[in-house]
Amino acid sequence: MAHQSELIEKDILAYLKSQEEKSLLRFITCGSVDDGKSTLIGRLLWDSKMIFEDQLAALEADSKKVGTQGGAIDYALLLDGLQAEREQGITIDVAYRFFSTDRRKFIVADTPGHEQYTRNMVTGASTAQVAVILVDARKGLLTQTRRHSYLVSLVGIRHVVLAVNKMDLIDFDEERFAAIVRDYGEFAAPLGFASITAIPISALNGDNVIEASGSTPWYQGPPLMNYLETVQVAEERAAEPFRLPVQWVNRPHLDFRGFCGTIASGTVQRGDEVRVAASGRTSRVARIVTMGGDLTEAVAGQAVTLTLTDEIDISRGDMLTATDAPPRLSRHPEAHLVWLHDTALVPGQVYLVKTASAVTPGRVTRVQYAVDVNTLEQRQVPTLGLNGIGVVRLELDRAVAFDPYRKNRETGSFILIDRFSNATVAAGMVIATAPLESPDVAPTETGTGENAVIARRFILSENTVNGADMGVVDLTREWGPIEYEVSLSFLDHLGKGNRVLFRLREVGQLEPVARMAYEHNLVFEFGRSRDRVNVILYKSGPEPVPQDFERGGL
């Protein structure tokens, strides 16, 4: 390899230590077809001298044989290795490449631009921290540019580079560059990116890729490589509450029972109290076992085996969590869904819902709306087709521990699997689950003496019932008395003409809902459906109450 360091010859251990201490940045290149994604990454590998001599020889031969540059070096061939990719000159599958500089290590994912392969792009983006979105300077923003930008925002990437490529083909026109930046800024404004950095480049010629180009004296920003080396991507997983999805219960002999998995977020120390999310049982960490020996503390990203001081029932698919900030256990999450299969979503059909380490049968009960990637408008649709993006409500056969995806990408994501073909048909990101129990308000004790009962208190907010149709607050798994804390966003949600359906386990839980309706001047209707009590809350207005409710159709 051409990329060498003097430390390799003088002190190999010091060199390895320096490599170990470098930060790692994962980034993705995306955009429309023929915007130059593979060429850009190939150029980065070439200019950072991360190409083996045999790769260089093969690249030169392949460039003459199947290249698109008239016999000159075709950098895209470093990434497009499939025969079908080279024959068509397109990217089909995600290609991952590692390279490093003196300041940082990188793992880059080259993703396809065709709409047909949007599913591949989602896979590449799921672990990235920065997105490099390429735009052909001659064509401007295209449908796939918008689609990929929206998907990048959904999967939680907050730093975006808008790389306006092929500037050499428009004579490095500053006005054209400014117009593209302005159009993209208007489109991306609602997507919530933390930063958008626009860079005019020519991936083929290397302008503003590694070093500043003399062809763009009007551009005062950093070249792409300098940006990638210096961008600050806050790693906040260690600061989040502790989460360990259990992947395997290790029982080599009678004297050892450990729970193996990779820590999704937070930290854990020997002696810490942990909680099993599904059962609520608690215990303390006795040992933190790794291949290198026992640890006193482990952090997010580490694969560990925990042993506990108590014998409690824990199996694969359970989650060990912090006792003071547990995830929400719910059967009815609401989520963004990206449909990845040729066969359209069938609401009501049973799929397998795979979370971090658990697989649970479940179904999509309703598509709230689909998103038009060109305008970001919400459209009412009965289902989602290939590459469709929307918000859906799910119903799972058993309660599963979730965090909102915006807080934890590991415990807030899932995939849908077809039960018969085992094909992955969709990727989902949890928005919220209903209801949300208040962590800040102490439970209220009702009754006196031996008859005292603790009432559970729940927060009601707009996120609790987010959706385009009737929101559902499912309390059929809750026993005993319940209290509610009503937020202004919840009242605003009702004030917009929305309705909320409460599903209660028993008639004794009806009183606090009625009291809440009276205190906030809401219309209150209730009925019984089999063994549960259904209650509808809404603001009074010209729209009549649906007759289906009076017929017991809920």
C-alpha positions as CSV (number, residue, x, y, z in Angstrom):
1,M,0.0,0.0,0.0
2,A,1.3,3.4,-0.9
3,H,-0.1,5.1,2.1
4,Q,2.7,4.7,4.7
5,S,3.9,6.4,7.8
6,E,7.5,6.8,9.1
7,L,6.3,5.3,12.4
8,I,5.8,1.9,10.6
9,E,9.6,1.6,10.1
10,K,10.6,3.2,13.4
11,D,8.1,2.0,15.9
12,I,5.3,-0.3,14.7
13,L,3.6,-0.3,18.2
14,A,3.4,3.5,18.3
15,Y,2.0,3.4,14.7
16,L,-0.7,0.9,15.7
17,K,-1.5,2.9,18.8
18,S,-1.9,6.1,16.8
19,Q,-4.3,4.2,14.4
20,E,-6.3,2.9,17.3
21,E,-6.8,6.4,18.8
22,K,-8.0,8.0,15.6
23,S,-11.7,8.7,15.5
24,L,-13.9,6.8,13.0
25,L,-16.4,8.5,10.8
26,R,-19.0,6.6,8.8
27,F,-20.5,8.4,5.9
28,I,-22.7,7.6,2.9
29,T,-22.8,9.0,-0.6
30,C,-26.3,9.2,-2.2
31,G,-28.2,11.0,-4.9
32,S,-29.7,10.4,-8.3
33,V,-28.4,8.2,-11.1
34,D,-25.1,9.3,-12.7
35,D,-24.5,12.1,-10.3
36,G,-20.9,10.7,-9.7
37,K,-21.1,8.9,-6.3
38,S,-18.8,6.0,-7.2
39,T,-16.4,8.3,-9.0
40,L,-16.2,10.6,-6.0
41,I,-15.4,7.7,-3.6
42,G,-12.9,6.3,-6.1
43,R,-11.2,9.7,-6.2
44,L,-11.0,9.9,-2.4
45,L,-9.4,6.4,-2.3
46,W,-7.0,7.3,-5.1
47,D,-5.9,10.7,-3.7
48,S,-5.6,9.3,-0.2
49,K,-3.3,6.6,-1.6
50,M,-5.4,3.8,-0.1
51,I,-5.1,1.5,-3.2
52,F,-2.9,-1.6,-3.3
53,E,-0.5,-2.0,-6.2
54,D,-2.5,-5.0,-7.6
55,Q,-5.7,-3.0,-7.3
56,L,-4.0,-0.2,-9.3
57,A,-2.9,-2.6,-12.0
58,A,-6.4,-4.1,-12.2
59,L,-8.0,-0.7,-12.3
60,E,-5.9,0.5,-15.2
61,A,-6.7,-2.7,-17.1
62,D,-10.4,-2.5,-16.3
63,S,-10.6,1.2,-17.3
64,K,-9.4,0.3,-20.8
65,K,-11.7,-2.6,-21.0
66,V,-15.0,-1.4,-19.5
67,G,-14.3,2.1,-18.4
68,T,-16.4,5.1,-19.4
69,Q,-13.5,7.6,-19.7
70,G,-12.1,6.7,-23.0
71,G,-9.2,4.6,-21.7
72,A,-8.3,7.0,-18.9
73,I,-8.6,5.9,-15.2
74,D,-12.3,5.3,-14.3
75,Y,-12.4,5.8,-10.5
76,A,-15.9,4.4,-10.3
77,L,-14.6,0.9,-11.0
78,L,-13.0,0.8,-7.6
79,L,-16.5,0.6,-6.2
80,D,-18.6,-1.0,-8.9
81,G,-17.4,-4.5,-8.8
82,L,-20.4,-6.5,-9.9
83,Q,-20.4,-7.5,-13.6
84,A,-23.9,-6.1,-14.0
85,E,-22.7,-2.7,-12.5
86,R,-19.8,-2.5,-14.9
87,E,-21.9,-3.5,-18.0
88,Q,-24.5,-0.9,-17.3
89,G,-22.3,1.7,-15.7
90,I,-24.5,2.0,-12.6
91,T,-24.3,1.1,-8.9
92,I,-26.7,-1.7,-7.8
93,D,-25.5,-2.9,-4.4
94,V,-24.0,-1.1,-1.5
95,A,-20.2,-1.1,-1.5
96,Y,-18.3,-0.3,1.7
97,R,-14.8,0.9,1.7
98,F,-12.3,1.8,4.4
99,F,-9.6,4.5,4.1
100,S,-7.8,6.7,6.5
101,T,-5.8,9.9,6.6
102,D,-3.4,11.3,9.2
103,R,-6.4,12.8,11.1
104,R,-9.2,10.3,10.9
105,K,-10.4,6.8,9.8
106,F,-13.4,6.5,7.5
107,I,-15.9,3.8,6.4
108,V,-17.8,5.0,3.4
109,A,-20.9,3.4,1.8
110,D,-21.5,3.9,-1.9
111,T,-25.2,3.5,-2.5
112,P,-27.2,3.1,-5.8
113,G,-29.1,6.0,-7.2
114,H,-31.9,4.2,-9.0
115,E,-35.3,4.3,-7.4
116,Q,-35.4,0.5,-7.9
117,Y,-32.6,0.1,-5.4
118,T,-33.8,2.6,-2.7
119,R,-33.9,-0.4,-0.3
120,N,-30.1,-0.7,-0.7
121,M,-29.7,3.0,0.0
122,V,-31.6,2.6,3.3
123,T,-29.3,-0.2,4.4
124,G,-26.2,1.9,3.8
125,A,-27.6,4.9,5.6
126,S,-28.7,3.1,8.7
127,T,-25.3,3.2,10.3
128,A,-23.9,6.5,8.8
129,Q,-23.2,9.7,10.7
130,V,-22.8,12.0,7.7
131,A,-24.4,12.0,4.3
132,V,-22.8,13.3,1.1
133,I,-25.6,14.0,-1.3
134,L,-24.4,14.6,-4.8
135,V,-26.2,16.7,-7.4
136,D,-25.3,17.0,-11.1
137,A,-24.7,20.7,-11.7
138,R,-26.3,20.4,-15.1
139,K,-29.6,18.8,-13.9
140,G,-30.1,20.3,-10.4
141,L,-32.4,18.6,-7.9
142,L,-34.1,15.4,-9.1
143,T,-36.7,13.1,-7.5
144,Q,-34.0,10.7,-6.2
145,T,-32.1,13.6,-4.7
146,R,-35.2,14.5,-2.7
147,R,-36.1,10.9,-1.9
148,H,-32.6,10.2,-0.5
149,S,-32.6,13.4,1.5
150,Y,-35.8,12.5,3.1
151,L,-34.6,9.0,3.9
152,V,-31.4,10.4,5.3
153,S,-33.4,12.6,7.7
154,L,-35.6,9.6,8.7
155,V,-32.7,7.4,9.6
156,G,-31.3,10.1,11.9
157,I,-28.4,11.5,10.0
158,R,-28.1,15.2,11.0
159,H,-25.0,16.4,9.0
160,V,-25.3,16.7,5.2
161,V,-22.8,17.7,2.5
162,L,-24.4,19.0,-0.7
163,A,-21.8,18.1,-3.2
164,V,-22.6,19.9,-6.5
165,N,-20.7,17.7,-8.9
166,K,-19.6,18.1,-12.5
167,M,-18.9,21.8,-12.1
168,D,-16.3,21.5,-14.9
169,L,-19.1,20.8,-17.4
170,I,-20.8,24.2,-16.6
171,D,-17.5,26.1,-16.5
172,F,-17.7,26.4,-12.7
173,D,-20.7,28.8,-12.9
174,E,-21.1,30.4,-9.5
175,E,-24.7,31.5,-10.2
176,R,-25.7,28.0,-11.2
177,F,-24.1,26.6,-8.0
178,A,-25.9,29.3,-5.9
179,A,-29.3,28.4,-7.5
180,I,-28.9,24.7,-6.7
181,V,-27.9,25.5,-3.1
182,R,-30.9,27.8,-2.7
183,D,-33.3,25.2,-4.1
184,Y,-32.0,22.5,-1.9
185,G,-32.1,24.8,1.2
186,E,-35.8,25.4,0.6
187,F,-36.6,21.7,0.2
188,A,-34.5,20.6,3.1
189,A,-35.7,23.2,5.6
190,P,-38.4,21.0,7.2
191,L,-36.1,17.9,7.4
192,G,-34.4,19.2,10.6
193,F,-30.7,18.7,9.6
194,A,-28.2,20.2,12.0
195,S,-25.9,21.4,9.2
196,I,-25.9,21.5,5.4
197,T,-22.5,22.3,3.8
198,A,-22.5,23.0,0.1
199,I,-19.3,22.3,-1.9
200,P,-18.8,22.7,-5.6
201,I,-16.7,19.8,-6.9
202,S,-15.6,17.8,-9.9
203,A,-15.1,14.3,-8.8
204,L,-13.4,13.2,-12.0
205,N,-10.8,15.9,-12.0
206,G,-10.5,16.3,-8.2
207,D,-11.6,19.9,-7.9
208,N,-12.3,20.7,-4.2
209,V,-12.1,17.0,-3.3
210,I,-8.8,16.8,-1.5
211,E,-7.5,20.3,-2.1
212,A,-9.0,23.7,-2.9
213,S,-9.5,24.3,-6.6
214,G,-8.2,27.3,-8.5
215,S,-11.2,27.1,-10.8
216,T,-13.5,28.2,-8.0
217,P,-11.9,31.3,-6.5
218,W,-15.4,32.5,-5.4
219,Y,-15.8,29.5,-3.1
220,Q,-14.3,30.1,0.3
221,G,-15.3,27.0,2.1
222,P,-13.3,23.8,2.9
223,P,-12.7,21.0,0.3
224,L,-14.6,17.8,0.9
225,M,-11.8,15.9,2.6
226,N,-11.0,18.7,5.0
227,Y,-14.7,18.8,5.9
228,L,-14.8,15.0,6.5
229,E,-11.7,15.2,8.7
230,T,-13.0,18.0,10.9
231,V,-16.8,17.7,11.1
232,Q,-17.8,17.1,14.7
233,V,-20.3,14.3,15.1
234,A,-21.4,14.1,18.7
235,E,-21.5,10.5,19.9
236,E,-24.3,10.7,22.4
237,R,-25.1,7.1,22.9
238,A,-23.0,6.8,26.1
239,A,-25.1,9.6,27.7
240,E,-28.4,7.9,27.0
241,P,-30.1,5.5,29.5
242,F,-28.6,2.0,29.6
243,R,-30.0,-0.5,27.1
244,L,-28.7,-4.0,26.4
245,P,-30.8,-6.2,24.1
246,V,-30.1,-9.8,25.1
247,Q,-28.9,-11.8,22.1
248,W,-27.9,-15.0,23.9
249,V,-28.2,-16.6,27.3
250,N,-24.8,-18.2,28.0
251,R,-25.1,-21.3,30.3
252,P,-21.8,-23.3,29.9
253,H,-22.2,-25.0,33.3
254,L,-24.3,-24.9,36.5
255,D,-22.3,-22.1,38.1
256,F,-22.5,-19.6,35.3
257,R,-25.5,-17.9,33.7
258,G,-24.7,-14.8,31.6
259,F,-26.7,-12.5,29.3
260,C,-24.8,-11.6,26.1
261,G,-25.3,-8.7,23.8
262,T,-24.0,-5.4,22.5
263,I,-24.8,-2.3,24.6
264,A,-27.1,-0.1,22.5
265,S,-26.7,3.0,24.7
266,G,-25.6,4.2,28.1
267,T,-23.0,2.7,30.5
268,V,-23.2,0.0,33.1
269,Q,-20.9,-0.7,36.1
270,R,-20.5,-3.6,38.3
271,G,-23.0,-3.3,41.1
272,D,-25.5,-1.2,39.1
273,E,-29.2,-2.1,39.4
274,V,-30.8,-3.1,36.1
275,R,-34.3,-3.9,35.1
276,V,-35.8,-6.5,32.7
277,A,-38.0,-4.3,30.4
278,A,-40.7,-6.9,29.8
279,S,-41.3,-8.2,33.4
280,G,-40.1,-5.2,35.4
281,R,-38.0,-7.5,37.6
282,T,-34.7,-5.9,38.9
283,S,-31.3,-7.2,40.0
284,R,-27.7,-6.0,40.3
285,V,-24.8,-6.6,37.9
286,A,-22.4,-9.1,39.5
287,R,-19.8,-9.3,36.7
288,I,-19.1,-7.7,33.3
289,V,-17.4,-10.5,31.3
290,T,-15.5,-9.9,28.0
291,M,-13.0,-11.8,26.0
292,G,-10.2,-9.7,27.5
293,G,-11.4,-10.3,31.1
294,D,-13.8,-8.8,33.5
295,L,-14.5,-5.0,33.4
296,T,-15.7,-2.6,36.1
297,E,-17.5,-0.5,33.5
298,A,-18.8,-1.0,29.9
299,V,-20.1,1.6,27.5
300,A,-22.3,1.8,24.4
301,G,-20.9,-0.3,21.5
302,Q,-19.2,-2.9,23.6
303,A,-20.1,-6.6,23.4
304,V,-20.4,-7.9,26.9
305,T,-21.8,-10.7,29.0
306,L,-23.5,-9.6,32.2
307,T,-24.1,-11.9,35.2
308,L,-26.7,-10.9,37.8
309,T,-26.9,-11.4,41.6
310,D,-30.4,-12.9,41.4
311,E,-31.9,-15.7,39.4
312,I,-34.6,-14.1,37.3
313,D,-36.2,-15.2,34.0
314,I,-34.4,-13.6,31.1
315,S,-34.3,-15.0,27.5
316,R,-33.2,-13.9,24.0
317,G,-35.2,-10.9,22.9
318,D,-35.5,-9.4,26.4
319,M,-33.8,-6.1,27.2
320,L,-31.8,-5.1,30.2
321,T,-32.3,-1.4,31.0
322,A,-31.7,1.3,33.5
323,T,-34.2,1.2,36.4
324,D,-34.7,5.0,36.5
325,A,-35.3,5.4,32.8
326,P,-36.9,2.3,31.3
327,P,-38.1,2.1,27.7
328,R,-41.8,2.2,26.9
329,L,-43.4,-1.3,26.8
330,S,-46.1,-1.2,24.1
331,R,-48.1,-3.2,21.6
332,H,-49.1,-0.2,19.6
333,P,-46.2,1.8,18.3
334,E,-46.5,4.5,15.6
335,A,-43.6,4.6,13.1
336,H,-42.3,5.9,9.9
337,L,-42.2,3.0,7.4
338,V,-40.2,2.6,4.2
339,W,-41.6,-0.2,2.1
340,L,-38.9,-2.2,0.4
341,H,-40.7,-5.0,-1.4
342,D,-42.4,-5.3,-4.8
343,T,-45.6,-6.6,-3.2
344,A,-47.5,-3.8,-1.6
345,L,-48.2,-3.6,2.1
346,V,-51.4,-5.4,3.2
347,P,-52.9,-3.7,6.3
348,G,-54.1,-6.4,8.7
349,Q,-51.8,-9.1,7.3
350,V,-49.4,-10.7,9.9
351,Y,-45.7,-10.0,9.5
352,L,-42.8,-10.7,11.7
353,V,-41.6,-7.5,13.5
354,K,-37.8,-7.8,14.3
355,T,-36.4,-5.3,16.7
356,A,-32.9,-5.3,18.2
357,S,-32.9,-9.0,19.2
358,A,-36.6,-9.9,19.4
359,V,-39.0,-11.2,16.7
360,T,-42.7,-10.7,17.3
361,P,-45.7,-11.3,15.1
362,G,-47.6,-8.1,14.3
363,R,-49.6,-6.2,11.7
364,V,-50.0,-2.7,10.3
365,T,-53.5,-1.7,11.4
366,R,-53.6,1.5,9.4
367,V,-51.6,3.7,7.1
368,Q,-51.9,7.2,8.5
369,Y,-50.5,8.9,5.5
370,A,-47.8,8.6,2.8
371,V,-45.2,11.3,2.1
372,D,-44.7,12.9,-1.3
373,V,-40.9,13.1,-1.5
374,N,-41.0,16.0,-4.0
375,T,-43.1,18.3,-1.9
376,L,-43.1,16.5,1.6
377,E,-46.9,16.7,1.5
378,Q,-48.9,14.1,3.3
379,R,-51.3,12.1,1.2
380,Q,-54.1,9.7,2.3
381,V,-53.4,6.3,0.9
382,P,-54.8,2.8,1.7
383,T,-51.4,1.1,1.4
384,L,-47.7,1.6,0.6
385,G,-46.0,0.2,-2.5
386,L,-42.4,-0.3,-3.4
387,N,-40.2,2.6,-2.1
388,G,-43.3,4.1,-0.5
389,I,-42.7,6.2,2.7
390,G,-45.4,6.8,5.3
391,V,-46.5,6.8,8.9
392,V,-48.3,3.7,10.1
393,R,-49.8,2.3,13.3
394,L,-48.8,-1.3,14.3
395,E,-50.4,-3.8,16.6
396,L,-48.0,-6.5,18.0
397,D,-49.0,-9.8,19.5
398,R,-47.1,-9.0,22.7
399,A,-45.7,-5.8,24.2
400,V,-42.2,-4.9,23.1
401,A,-39.7,-2.4,24.6
402,F,-39.2,0.7,22.4
403,D,-37.5,4.1,22.5
404,P,-38.4,6.8,20.1
405,Y,-36.0,6.5,17.1
406,R,-34.9,10.2,17.5
407,K,-33.5,9.3,20.9
408,N,-32.1,5.8,20.2
409,R,-31.5,4.4,16.8
410,E,-30.8,0.9,18.1
411,T,-33.9,0.4,20.2
412,G,-36.2,2.6,18.1
413,S,-35.9,0.7,14.8
414,F,-37.3,-2.5,13.4
415,I,-37.8,-4.4,10.1
416,L,-40.9,-6.2,8.8
417,I,-40.3,-9.8,7.5
418,D,-42.7,-11.8,5.3
419,R,-43.6,-14.9,7.3
420,F,-43.6,-17.2,4.3
421,S,-40.7,-16.0,2.1
422,N,-38.5,-14.5,4.9
423,A,-38.0,-11.5,2.7
424,T,-37.4,-8.1,4.5
425,V,-40.3,-6.1,3.2
426,A,-40.0,-2.8,5.2
427,A,-37.8,-0.8,7.6
428,G,-39.4,1.2,10.4
429,M,-38.4,4.0,12.8
430,V,-40.6,4.4,15.9
431,I,-42.1,7.9,16.4
432,A,-44.0,7.3,19.7
433,T,-45.9,4.7,21.6
434,A,-49.2,5.3,23.5
435,P,-49.6,6.1,26.3
436,L,-46.5,7.5,27.8
437,E,-46.1,7.1,31.5
438,S,-44.9,10.2,33.2
439,P,-41.4,9.7,34.8
440,D,-41.5,12.9,36.7
441,V,-44.8,12.7,38.6
442,A,-45.1,10.4,41.6
443,P,-48.0,7.9,41.5
444,T,-51.1,8.9,43.5
445,E,-52.2,6.7,46.4
446,T,-56.0,6.2,46.7
447,G,-57.8,4.7,49.7
448,T,-56.4,4.4,53.2
449,G,-54.6,1.7,55.2
450,E,-54.7,-1.8,53.8
451,N,-57.0,-0.7,51.1
452,A,-54.6,1.9,49.6
453,V,-54.0,1.5,45.9
454,I,-51.4,3.2,43.8
455,A,-52.9,5.0,40.7
456,R,-50.6,5.0,37.6
457,R,-50.2,8.4,35.9
458,F,-49.8,8.8,32.2
459,I,-48.8,11.8,30.1
460,L,-51.2,12.7,27.2
461,S,-49.5,14.7,24.4
462,E,-49.8,15.1,20.7
463,N,-47.1,12.5,20.1
464,T,-49.1,10.0,22.2
465,V,-51.8,10.0,19.5
466,N,-49.9,11.3,16.5
467,G,-51.6,10.4,13.3
468,A,-53.9,11.6,10.5
469,D,-57.0,9.7,11.7
470,M,-58.4,8.8,15.1
471,G,-55.6,8.3,17.6
472,V,-55.6,5.3,20.0
473,V,-54.6,5.2,23.6
474,D,-54.6,1.5,24.5
475,L,-54.8,0.8,28.2
476,T,-56.2,-2.7,28.0
477,R,-53.0,-4.1,29.6
478,E,-53.2,-1.7,32.6
479,W,-54.8,-2.9,35.9
480,G,-56.2,-0.7,38.6
481,P,-56.8,3.0,38.8
482,I,-55.3,5.5,36.3
483,E,-54.7,9.2,36.3
484,Y,-53.8,11.5,33.4
485,E,-51.6,14.5,32.9
486,V,-52.9,16.5,30.0
487,S,-50.5,18.6,28.0
488,L,-51.3,21.7,25.8
489,S,-50.2,19.8,22.7
490,F,-52.8,17.1,23.4
491,L,-55.6,19.8,23.7
492,D,-54.3,21.5,20.5
493,H,-54.5,18.1,18.8
494,L,-58.2,17.8,19.7
495,G,-58.8,21.4,18.9
496,K,-57.8,20.7,15.2
497,G,-60.8,18.4,14.9
498,N,-59.0,15.2,15.8
499,R,-60.6,12.5,17.9
500,V,-58.9,10.1,20.4
501,L,-60.1,6.6,21.2
502,F,-59.3,5.3,24.7
503,R,-59.4,1.5,25.1
504,L,-59.9,0.6,28.8
505,R,-59.6,-2.7,30.5
506,E,-62.5,-2.2,33.0
507,V,-65.3,0.2,33.7
508,G,-63.6,1.4,36.9
509,Q,-61.0,3.2,34.7
510,L,-63.8,5.3,33.1
511,E,-64.1,7.9,35.8
512,P,-60.7,9.7,35.3
513,V,-61.4,9.9,31.5
514,A,-64.8,11.5,32.3
515,R,-63.3,13.9,34.8
516,M,-60.6,14.9,32.2
517,A,-63.4,15.5,29.6
518,Y,-65.3,17.7,32.1
519,E,-62.3,19.7,33.2
520,H,-61.2,20.5,29.6
521,N,-64.6,20.9,28.1
522,L,-64.4,17.9,25.8
523,V,-67.2,15.7,24.4
524,F,-67.2,12.4,26.1
525,E,-68.8,9.2,24.5
526,F,-68.4,5.7,25.6
527,G,-69.6,2.2,24.8
528,R,-68.6,-1.5,25.4
529,S,-67.0,-3.8,22.8
530,R,-66.7,-7.4,24.1
531,D,-64.7,-7.3,27.3
532,R,-63.3,-3.7,27.0
533,V,-64.6,-0.2,27.4
534,N,-64.2,2.2,24.5
535,V,-64.2,6.0,25.0
536,I,-64.0,8.8,22.4
537,L,-62.9,12.3,23.3
538,Y,-63.2,15.2,20.9
539,K,-63.9,18.9,20.8
540,S,-67.5,19.9,20.1
541,G,-68.0,21.2,16.7
542,P,-70.1,20.9,13.5
543,E,-68.8,17.4,12.7
544,P,-71.2,14.8,14.1
545,V,-70.1,11.8,16.1
546,P,-69.7,8.7,13.8
547,Q,-72.7,6.4,13.8
548,D,-70.4,3.4,13.9
549,F,-69.6,4.2,17.5
550,E,-73.3,4.0,18.5
551,R,-73.5,0.6,16.8
552,G,-70.5,-0.7,18.8
553,G,-68.3,-0.7,15.7
554,L,-65.1,0.3,17.5
